[in-house]
């Protein structure tokens, strides 16, 4: 939801972070687009809600702090609307309120989404026992937990990540792990000893959220999906039509696009967060920072699908292109960090990137560059180790060099190189926390850069927030109508105690009454996301 304003200055909203890199001259790899599935575990007891879900897109488990929810279960409905689960898991021992919720969940979700219906699965209540769930968590091997840790150290490490003091959350996590072990999403065809990869535990937060219903999104054209014009993509995907999200999305990586969509789906009332986003956008709007914007955007183009690569590493199923993509991403992340360290530390995002993008990135980049022979790997289409890494491999290659082509094909033994690849994967997975941070904060940077670019191109201005009950907009315009109409007459709005809070709009058909109302609502949806506003002043 945007407000279009005629003045060359217009408002802007919150965006993401970006990086620039100059990786080795290796072949490009297109990110593989996979339809992620969400497996949501829900427990509701004594008016408290415990939620955890697994996202196959980034192989992460998300959990939400125990939260009070009344019998109408509005909070749970909000989570379902945002997460859009493929499966919903819960205990067979249910209160009547949540049992009724699950009975109607398919109909409600179908009305709101138009397509995907979550399948509700019930497990015996004993599968959600507190002690059983704790043991299930503590006994599992996670790639991000350093392998050298003792049992006690592992418990302390996991306690810093998982809220063991919240019994309902622990039970939801335990039930979810049980479900993943049975369902085995993503590893159905693998050997039974290979577990579903879990690369991180992350906190899912619903705080200071503005509730916007599906009808509002539709009427305001915040999102608009259309069938893809390519005959090859009509079955597999859709494209964004003329929508607010569509005109604002100039993100350079897929994580930026996902985050921008999430911000529109989850507008925030947190003024501190909104002002932080606006500070970043305002910095990028300064003419003297134009080169910095270009540098960051160039880096962001090289941020690849790291969660997919880490998942393949956890399954020991990496490709040559995965090593290329990971090296590009890490190299670009280092460039982004170095650029942010030269920017004002008073802006939180720059300071966070400077601190969170640790020297583990240098460590990962150094390991890959010292071990992986990209040129030979591409030529031979398999993982190849550089010379002087392993004496056994070097000796074997020297012997093979003197053989005929036929004998070379028969003689080459890749077992030793495969062992080195496994060792390299293990070391990188132990440092995967920094890679998850890279994805999170580059997404922020990417979104905010995209919004800053739109603000500069269209002359958007920064909104000013007030604690008083008032609205004042000067020369507001509808962002989509402005693109479609040859001329657009800007409209101002003022509503406060002195000028009156109730307004009556009159006029003939097609005079602009609906557009006037829509642009006003769009302005306030946008303000809580933080994109620019098409106004002279707000």
N, C-alpha and C positions, 0 to 999 in steps of 0.2 A: 504494500500500500504506500503510494507516494503522493506527494503534493507537487504539482507543477506550478512554478512561479515564473513570472515574466522577467524579473530583474536578472541581469547577467550573473548576479551572485545568488547562489542557491544552497540549500542545506544538504548536509551529508550525514552518513550513518556509519555504523561499525563495520570493520573489515578485517582481513587476515594479514599474515606475515609472509615475506617472500625472500628467496635466495637466488644467487647467481653463481654459476660454476663454469669451469673450463676443463672438463674431463678429458681422458685420453681419447684419441680418435678411434672409437669403436662403433660398431654398427648400432643404429637406433633400434629400440624395441618399443613396440606399442604396448601400453598397459592392457592387460587382459581384463575385459569387463565380465565379471561373473555376478549373477543374480544372488545376492546374499540372502540368507534365511535367518530368522530370529526365533530362538527357542526360549520362551518366557516361562519362568516358574513363579507362581503366585501363592502366597499363604496369607490368610486373614483370620486373625484370632483376637478376641477381646477388643475389637475396634482398632487394632493395629495391623498395618499392612507390611509384609515382607516381600521384596521383589528382587529377582536376579534373572538375567537373561544372557544367552550366548549368541554372538553375532558371527556368522560364518565369513562375513566380509573381511574382518580383521582378526578373527580367531581370538577374540577377547570376551571375557565375562564381565558384565556390568552389574552392579548391585546398587540398590537405593537404600538409604538409611531408613530404619523403621519409622513409619509415619502414620499418624492417626487418620482414619478414614471412616466416615459414618456408614450407616447401612445402605445409603444410596450409592456408595462406592464411586463417587464422582472422580476421586483421585485415581483410582484404578482405571476407570474409563479413559481418563486423560492420558495415562501411561500407555494404554493399548492403542489409542489414537495416534500417539507419537511414535511408538516403537513399531507398530504394525507387525505383530508376531505371526510367524507361520504356524507354530505350535504353542499352545498354552498348557502348562503342566500344573497340576495342583493335587492336593490330598483328597482321597475318596471320602474322608470324614469332614463334612462341610456343614457350615451354618446355612440356614435356609436362604439368607440374603445373597450370599455369594453363589450358592447353588442356582438361584434364579438368574443371577448375572451371567453365569456360564451358559445357562439354557438359552438366553437371548443374545449371547455375544455374536453369533454368526450373522444373525439378521441385522444387528446394529452395525457391525463392521462392514457388511456388504453394502448397506445404504451409504455409508460414509466413503468407502474406498471404491466401490463399484466393481471390484474384482476379487482380490485375495480374501479368502475366508480362513480364519485360523482354526486349526483342528485342536479340540480340547481333549486332553489326556489326563486320566486320574490314576494315581499310584496309591497303594496301601499306605495308611498313615505311618506305619512303622518305617517306611523308607525315608521319612522326614524327621526321624528321631534326632534329638540334639547331639547325643554322644556319637551316634552312628555317622551323622553328618560331619562332625569334627574329625573323626578318624578317616573319613573318606577324603577330606581336604588335605589332612596332614600326611597321609600315606601316598598321595599322588605325586608323580614326578613332573615338575613344571620346568620348561626350558629356561625360563628367566631366573630360576633359583640356581646360584653357583653350585656346581657339582661337588666342590670340596667341603661344603658345609656339613657339620655334624647334625645329628637329629635335633639337638637342643637349639643350635644356631638356626636351623630351618624353621623351627617353631617360632622363634623370635622374629625371624625375617618375615614370615607369613603374617604374624600378628601385627606387623607394621603396615600391612596392606589390607588385610581382611578384618572387619570388626567382630572379633570373636565375642565381644561383650554384648552383642545384639543377637539373642538366641533365634529370633524369627528370621533374620538375614542368614545366619549360619545354616538353619534348617532349609531355607530356600536354596542356598548354594549346594548343600548336600544332595537335595532332591534333584537339582539340575544336573549335577555330575553323574548321578545314577542314570538319569534319562539319556545323557550324552553317551554313556558307556553302552547303553542298549541300542539306541538309535544309530550311533556312529556316523553322524553327518560328515560328509567329505572323505571318509575313510572306509566306506562300506565294502570296497573291493580289496582293501589292504589286508595283510595278515592280521589275525586276531590279537597279536601282542602289540600292534601299533594302536595307540590311543588317539582320541580326537585331540588335535593340537590346541593348547590353551596358552597363548603368548603373553597375556597380561590380565590383571584384575583392575577394573576401573570403576570409579564411582559415578553413578548416574544421578543427576540432581534436577529436581523440579522446584526451583526457587524463584519467587518474584515473577512468575509467569503471567502474561496477559492471555486470557482465554479468548481465542478467536475460533468461531465455529466454521464448519465446512462450507456452509452456505455463503458466509462472508468472503471466504477465499475465492469461491466460484464467482460471485457477483462482482467483486473488485478485480477479477482477473489477475490475482497475485500469482497463481500458477495456471497454466493451460497446456495440457498434453494433446498432441496431435499425432496421427498415424504418420510414421516416417515415410517420406516420398520415395525412398529407395525400395524397390521391390524385394531386395535382399534383406531388408531390416524391418519389413512390415510385421513379421511374426515375432521377432525377438525384442523389438524395442519401439519407443515412441520418442518424439522430439518435442522440445518446448515451443509452444506457439507464441503469439503476441501476448505477453504477460509482463507484469512488473519484474518478476524474477528473471525473465528472459532478457529484458533490456538492461538489467543491472549486472548480469553475470558476464564479466570479462575475466574470470579466473583463469589462471594458467595451469593449474593442476586439478585433478579430480577431487582431491580432498578439500580444496577451496570451494568447489561447486557444492559438495555435500554439506559443508558447514554453512554456506549462505542459505541453502534451502532449510537447514535446521534452524537457523536464526529466524527465518520467516515463520516457521512452524511453531517456534517457541519464543515469541517476543518477551522481553524482560522489562520489569518496572525498576530494576536496580539502576538508580541514577549514577552511582559511582562507576558501574561497568559501562554504561552508555557514554559517559563523559570520557572514559579511557579510550573507547573506540573512536570517538570524535576527535580526540587529541591526535591520534595517529593519522586520521584522514586529513586534518588541518595541516599537519606537518608535510604530508605528501603534496598538498595543494600549493605550497609555496613554490614560486617559479624557480628559485635557486636549487630546489631539490628534485628537479625533473630528471636529471641524470641518475640520481639515486634510485628513483622509481624504475627507470629502464633497466638498471643493473639488477635490482631485486626481481623484477619480472622475468628477466632472462634466466636467473638462477631457478626460479620457481618452475620453469618449464621442464627442468631435469629432475624434479621430485617424482619418483616413480611409485609403483604399487608395492610399497615395503611390506605391509601385512601379508600380501599374497606370497612374497618371497620368503618371509620368515616362516610362514606355514609350510611351504615346500621344504625349507631347511629342517623343520621339526619332523617332517616325514622322510627326510633324506631323498628328496625327489627334485633337486634343483636342476635347472638348465643352464647352458652357457649364457643365454640372454639374461638370466636372473643375476648372475654375477656382474654382468655389464651394468644392468639397471641399478643394482645396489651400490656399485662403485660411483656411478654418476650421482646418485642421490646423496651419498655421504660427502662426496667432494663438493657438491652444491650447497649442502648444509653448512659445511665449514666456511664457504664463501659468504653465505648469508650471515653466519655468526660474526665473521670478521667485519662485514659491512655494518651490522648493527652495533658493534662495539665502537664504531666511529661516529655513531649518531647520539643525540642527547639522551643521557641516562635518566632524565626526568620523565621520559615517556616509558611507561611500565612495560609495554610489549618489547621494546628494544632491549631493555635491561634484562627481561626474562629470557629472551633468546640468547643474549650474551652469556648468561649464567647457566642455562639449562643445556645448551649445546656444548657439552663438555669435551674434554680431550679424548674421551672414548671414541669420538668420531675420527680423530686422527689415528687412533689405535686400529680401528676397523679398516680405514682406508689404507693404512700402511700394511696391514696383514694381507689384504686383497692384492695390492699392487706388488708385494714381494713374493706372493705364492702363485697367483693365477697368471698364466701366460695367455693373454687374450688373443694374440695373433694365432698361436697354434690351436687354441681352443676353438676358434671360429673355423679355421681350416679343417680341423679333424672332427668338429661337431661333438666334442666331449671335453670334460674338464681336464686341463693339462697344466702340469706344474712347471714353473720356471726353472731354468738351470740353476745349479748351486743351492737348491733348497733341500734336496735329498740325494745323498751320495749313491744309494742303490739305484734310484731312478736314472741318475746321470750315467752310471756305468752301463745300465741296460740299454739306454738310448745310444751310447757310443758303439756298443756291439751291433745294435740293429742297423745303425747307419751304414755298416759295411755289407749288409745283406741285400739280396735282390728284392724287388718290390713284392714279389709273391711271398717270399719268406718273411718279409717285414710285416705283412698283413697277418700272417699266421703267428708270428713270434711275439708281437707287442703284448705285454701283460699290463693291464690297467689296475690291478688289485692295489698296488702300492699307492698309486695316485688317488684311487677312491678312498683309501684310508686317510690320506692327507686331507682330502676334501671333507670327510666326516669330522676330522679334528678342527678344521677351519670353521665349519658350520657350528660346532659346539662352542667355540670361543666367541663367535659373533652372537649366537643366541644368548650367551651369558651377559652380553652388553646390549641386549635388545631394548632395554628401558630407554636409552638415549634415542634409539630409532623411533620408538613410539612418541617421544617428546617432539622429535623432528616433524612427524606427521601432524601432530596436534597444533603446534605453533606456526608451522608454515601455512597451514590451512587458515589460521587467523590472519596472518600477514597477507595471504593471497586475497581473501575477501575484502579486507580493508583497502588494499591497493586497487582492487576492482572498483570499489565504491568511490575512491578518490579520483580515479580516471573518469568515471561518469560525472562526478561533481565538477571536474575541470572542463569537460567537454560541453556540459549543459549549464554551467554557471550556478550550481546549487549552493545554498547557504546553510550554515550551521544553525540548528535550532537552539534556543535558550530555554532552559527548564526553570519553572517557578513553583514554589510550594503553595502559592495562592491558587484559588479556583478560578482560573481565567484561561481564555484562548484568544490569541491575537495573531492573525495571519495577514500579511500584506501581499497582494498580487499573487495569489495562489493559482496554480494551474494543474490540470490532470495530466500526468506524465504520458499516458498512453494516447489520450485524445489529442494531445499536442503533436504526436507523431503522425496522426491520421488526418487531422484537419488542416486546411490551408491557413486559416486564421483562428486564433483562439483568444478570447477575451478573458484576461485574468480577473480573479475574484478575491476580494478581501473578506476576512471573517473576524468579528470581535464579539466575544461572549464573556461577560463578567457580571458582577453584582450591579455595577453602575449602568452598564449598557443593556442589561437584561440577558437572561439565560435561554429564554424560549424565543425561537425565530419562526416566522411563517413565510414560506416561499410561495409566491404566486407567479403566474405567467402562462402563456399559451403552450401548446404542444411543441416539442423540439426546441424549446427556448434555452435549455441547459439546466433545468432544475435537478435532474438525476445526476448529471455530471458534477454539479456543484456539491451535492451531498456525498457522492463517491470520492471526490477529491479531498473533502474534509476528513472522511473516515480513513482514506489511504494515508493521509498525513500522519494520523495518530498511530496507525499500525506501524508505519515506517519509523516514526520517532522511537518506538520501542524496539526496533531492530537496529536502527542507526544508519540507514542509507541517507543519501542527500535528499533534500527537499526542493521541489521546484517552486520557490517562493522568493519574494524580496526580503521578507523578514518574518520570523515566527518566534 
